[in-house]
Every structure is written in structure tokens, then in C-alpha cells.
Amino acid sequence: MCPGEDPYPRQLWLQQLEFIVNRSPAVAFLWRAEPRWPVEFVSENVRQFGYTVEEFLSGSLLYGDIIHPDDLPRVVDEVERYTCEGRSEFLQEYRILTRSGELRWVDDHTWVRRGPDGRVTHYQGIVLDITARKQVESELQRERDLARTLIEASPAFFVAIAPDGRTIAMNRTMLEALGYRAEEVQGTDYLNTFVPLEDRPLLARVFEQLAQARVPTVNQNRVLTRDGRMLWVEWHGTPVLRADGTLDYFFGLGIDVTERKKAQEELERRYRTLSLLNRLGTALGSTLELPEIYRIAYEHVSQMVDCANFCISLYDPAERVLRAGFVLSDGQPLDPSLFPPLRIEEGERLAGRARALLSGQVEMVEDLERARAAARQAGEPVHLVGEGEEPLSAVYVPMWVAGQVLGLLELQSYRRHAYREEDVALLAPVANQIGLALANARLYEQVRQQARELEQRVAERTAQLQAANQELEAFTYTVSHDLRAPLRAVAGFSRLLEEAYGDRLDDNGRHYLDEIHKQVGHMERLLSGLLAFSRLTRQPLRLETVPLREVVESAWQELAPEREGRQVELVVGDLPVCQGDPLLLQQLFVNLLSNALKFTRPREVARIEVGCKEMGAPGAPGQPVFYVRDNGVGFDMRYAKGLFGVFQRLHREEEFEGTGVGLAIARRIVQRHGGEIWAQGEVGQGATFSFTLGGEHHVSHRDGGHPARGGQRE
Amino acid sequence: MSAIETADILLVEDRESDAELALRVWTRERLSERVRVARDGPEALEYLSACAEANGLPRVVVLDLKLPRMHGLEVLRRIREDMRTVYLPVVVLSSSSEEADIAGSYQAGANSYVVKPVIYDRFAEIVREVGHYWLCVNRLPRPEWARGQR
């Protein structure tokens, strides 16, 4: 229906329009194109701002008066500009003040009215209160700003990637970390620009997963910095969806875990190191043999680094020379003597091995070829053994033991720069362990050698002693035999002489023959004694349980001839049973009793006592001590030292005959039973001969007691 | 073969003094004067061999152990190994009183072992006894045995 057409009369139409407009928030204005825009027409709903139509129409209030003074210049400027541009309509946003002074944001849609001459006469427009909207907008903006601040201020990486893989944006932290500017990264192919080759497949899969499953993911991958370094990042990826559910972009939050990863790797490396050192230590500790140590060293070191050539060399500080101890080339052992010893001298131009040895620090030779060329130029000897490739890099690790450098662990490779810092750091403790094992093996060998030498000397000495003993025995045996024959001859012929011509001799002559006879007898007794003594040391001891009382009685019986015609008292005390050789023990008592009988001869009544008392013998406390006591002539203790010597006598021949062997034999018997014998005497008061029969082998104090334990025997 | 003087006793002894003393005893006691003295083992064995071929062996061999060239025990063994002299009485007369010598001698087949004393009286007594026993007391059942024939 247009205006003027029936049935809707124009009056009614305008009324409706007015009604609708006045009830709406849109305020209609007609301004004159004059400064501050006087209002020619304004709809009644201007009241929403607190103003009346009359105020404006009367000219007491101009439109420019209600515009916020801060916005007024801009509004004026805009109107002029748009007008000059020849626009017919334009939009503006500015603030106005209500009558009560409140601030309102308005949206002003203005049309330009021009006169017939083209000059602008009026502006007409709809002004809409958009304060609420503006508030919402400004809150939205604040939120956006907050989000942006958070993103930028966060220490984490933020990246947005389009579904086609192009980088949309990165936060400042990530840009700085990677070394790029914002504009440089925008639009780049993320995967192929920032992700290292090996990690791309993983990330591509992550993108797929995000796109399809539309759920967040977590993964770790490395990112490339501008200067080619790599950072480890733990990514939390989220797909960002539009309102209609389609994928808008991928959002990633990344945490730089490079440090953490490094720390982890460091720990793992330390653990591997310790593990390796431990295994090596255990293996080395299991042996003291040099070849084994070398083999174990090679096995372990070759697992760590390149050991195309492996050599352990030892330093001789006395000669200042480094000698190869063990050499393996390409897994084959070589004779170490093929390598001439290296003389180590101080000097400025120290290199390679010499420097490693004297400084005690690891020497890495990254280009061995160059080093060899330099050495050749300098006229120094260069040694290569064998044909084939020449090694191109080397490392010499000193073996430290007890504060000294024992030698070098020398490794060579056919590659250049084969040895890196981290390998070398591990080689130092390894070399020290090897050195320690070698030092131990050396010590052990020394000790073994000494033990062997000692054993040998002992064996030699024992053999010597045995030989000497045997010689002595043979000598004694032979001598006593060989001396008897001529003695027999002297005896025989002197007797024959006596028988044949005795009656023609005078007293003197017969006396001479008598003397000869006596002396022969004496010598015979000496020889017998000597023979018996010699026999004593040779015959083995026959151990039995011997009742000593019976032995004494037996011995006493044997001495019956010597007792004939004399008054002799024998008192025998409690004698235990003991372990010993019955024959020898009898001989012992015969000798001691015979001795006692001999030296009691001047007494009218000879008193001899045989007994046993429990007391400490010198050096052996708590043993039974046997004794033979007599009331004979005794002896001077000052001369007692020689009492038991062979042929030693304390009395002159004419006082008491005897060979002087009896007591020597007695002592030998006692010694062979592991005991000791000693004598006490006083001139004119008799003598006591005491003896023990060894430490461990008697037991009971009554005859027929429990059997004795064994003891040390000769 | 030359004629061998038969003897009652073969004394194997290298010491002249010992030999003379023994001979005197046997002479004085009228036991025998037909004593052949051999100075060592080989001489003794040679003599016995000749005796065996000829008329007869001595009645007894008195053997010292300490001989040059061949030890008395070896001589004794050889005597016992030879079938012609296996039953010939041998008395070992030695100055040794060692058990080894005594046992060894009996093992080798000696009829008895006598220790040679140094004291003349005892020496004379022993030598006399040996001679007396083997020349007078010990009568062999078959005379041919003394001649070494079965």
C-alpha cells in the first residue's frame, strides 16, 4: 500500500508510522547542515535520552551539544569526510550524554540530503542506543585481551595450526624459543618446517587422530629451532571446532621438557656408566691372571668404543720407557715385543702417548694421520705394525693406581674423530680399574714368586739337612765299625803275645800288656756307645702304651750285675702309664739308674728314688715330671752344662769309669719322645735327674689309666 | 783242571789280622788246619766252583760282610743260587750288629750270623764255637751232600 492510495488513507498511515517509530528505540532525526546540527525534526522517542522534542526544535539544544565532547571532533570530522567523499549515507558510532548526564553509545545511520545545486542541506538519520551491545562488546574484548595476555605471558608454547597443516600463530614464548618472528611463521608448513624428520610421521598421526577422533591428545616430539637445535616438547593437542562441528583448527599447548629429558638421559647415562664399571670391576676381580685381565679389559672396552686397535702399555719408571704389554689388532692378538718401547722424555713438544703419560690426562688424537705426518716431519719415529689400513684417530687413557700412572690404555680407530668427549669421560675410570687389576696381578705374582722361592729354599735346606744327617749317621756307623777291626787286631795280638811270651816278661812288661788290654776294652766301650747313639737317631720310634713301673723294674733287673755285692735301696713311686717306645724307655732308665748306681758306689747304702710329680717343667706347665734321685757324690752345678754331651764327663776317669755316652743317649731318647731332661746336683749331696716325655701324650697318673693322646714325634 | 787243595773251612775275609787271629784259634783248638782264605767274593766263588768240579767242597764257609769288590751278602746269594753249593753251610761272621745286616743275611740264606767281638777272649770263644759246631757236631746225614752232590 503506498501513501495516498485508498483504502488506507495517508493520515492513518502516517499515524501508524509515528506510533511505531515512537515506540521503538530508533530515534529519527533531521538535522540542518549547520555547525552543531540544529535539529529540524526529531521523533518523540528522543525522550529515552531525557530530552524533549521542544528543546531541540526551539533551538535551545543543538544535536552537537549532546554528543560526548571526546567524540565530537571525530564525528564532525567523519561527517565532513563522508560528505566530501560524496557519500549518500554512512554509519557512525559515538557517545551521547543523556539529560541526566549518563553516557550512551549510539549507532547513527545517516542519509545526506542535497539541494538542487548539490549542496548538502540536511542530514537525516536513525540513532539507535547500542550501549548494551557496546558493553557486551567491550566485555568480550576484555576477555579476548585476557586470553591473549595469558597466552602470551605463559611459559608454555601455544600454537594454532590450520587443518591443512599451515601455521596460524604461535605465542611469544614459542616464537622466542624457536627464534622466529610472528610474521615469519604465519602460513608456513608446520610439520616440515619445525619438526625434525624422524618425528614427522608421529606428529602426522597425531593430527589425524585429532581430526578424526576429535579428542585431546598428549605426545612428545622434538621441534627444530631456527639455528638447528632441537627441543623436546610435551604437546597437549586439542581440536578446536566451529559452532557447526567442523574442525576450525588444531590447538597445541607445549611444555619444553628438554631439560627434563636431558636430566633423564644424564641419569641413564650415569646408570649405564656405573653398571658398566660395576660389571667390569666384578669381572676383573674374579681373576689374578694377566692374560685373563687383558681379555676382560678388551671385552668390556670394545663394547663401549671403537677398538680397532687395542693396546695396554706399561710404564717402567726406572728406565722411563713405555712398553706394550698386550696388543689386539682387529681382534687378533699381536706379539707385544714387535712394538719397540717408547722412551718418555720431558719436553715442550710432547704429544700423544708421552703427553698422556706425563700429564696423567686423557689424550685424544682426532686426526692421527696429521699427527703422524707432523711426527715424520719432526724426524720422530713413527711405528706402524702390519699392513692394511692405518688408524685415523686415537685416544690414550692413563691408568692411575695409588697416585701414579701405571701405563696407558691405547685405543685406535680407522675412522676420524671416532672418540667423543662422553666416551672418553667413561674411559678414565675404566682405565683405572684395569690398572688396579694389573697392579694386583703383579703383586700377586710377586708374592707367588716369593713363596715359590721360599719353598724352594726350604726344600733345598731340608734336603741339605737330610743329606747332612744321613752323612753323619753313615759316618758314625762306618767309623765305629771300621775302628773295631783294628781294635780287634790289637786286642787279639796283644793277647796272643801274652799267651805266648807272657812268662818271659817281667812285671813291667806284663803291666804294659795289661794297660793295652784295658785301653782296648775302654775303646770298645766307647765305640759301642757311639754306635748305640748313632742307632738311636736312625731307628723309628715304636709307640705303645707303656707302664713305666714295669719298665723301671725291667731296667733294674738288667743292672743286677752292677748291684752285686752292694747295699742298694730302690724306691719307686707312683708312675703313670704313657705313650712311648718301650725299648728306648727301658734303655733310658737303664742309663739313668746305672748312672745313679755308679755315683753312689762310695756310699755304704745307696739310695735311689724313682718317681713322678705333677709340676711345670721349664716351658711346659702342668706336665708329669719323672725323676731319678740318688744319694751319691753329686756334681758341681757350675759344670753341669756339659753333662749330657757325648763323651762329656764331670769326673775324672780314675774316679768313675764310663764312656760319657750314657747320659747323651738318655737325652736323645727323651728328645725323641718330645720331652726335656735336666739335672740338679750338689757336691756330696747326690743328684736328681728329671725329665718329661713330651707335652701331649701322657694322661693317667695311676697305672692302667685311660690311654694317652698322640703327640708330636720326630 | 789243576788239583785243588781241599779244605774244611773257607774263610772269606779281607783283613789279614782278622784272618790270622781266626786261623790261630782253629789251629790252637785243634779243629782244623785245612783252612782256605779268600780275600774277596770273586776269589771265594771261583774256589768253590773249582771245588765243586773236583773232589769236594769245604765243610763250612765263614763269610765276612765287609768285603772289597763284592759285598758279603752278594757272595752269599751267589752261593745259594748255584745248585752245587745251595746246601753249603755259610756262617756270616761280621763286626756289624745292625739289624739290617742280620735280617738280610738270614734272608739271603745264611745258616747263622755271628757278631765279631773286639775283646779277644770273646772273639776266640766265638770262632772256636763256629768251628767246633760245623766240623764236629754237625754231621750231615749224607756225606755226598757235603760234596755238593744230590
Interface residues (C-beta under 8 A of the other chain):
Chain A: Y477 H481 R484 A485 P486 L487 R488 A489 A491 G492 F493 S494 R495 L496 V520 G521 M523 E524 L527 L531 R535
Chain B: R15 S17 D18 L21 R24 K66 S95 S96 S97 E98 K116 P117 V118 I119 Y120 D121 F123 A124
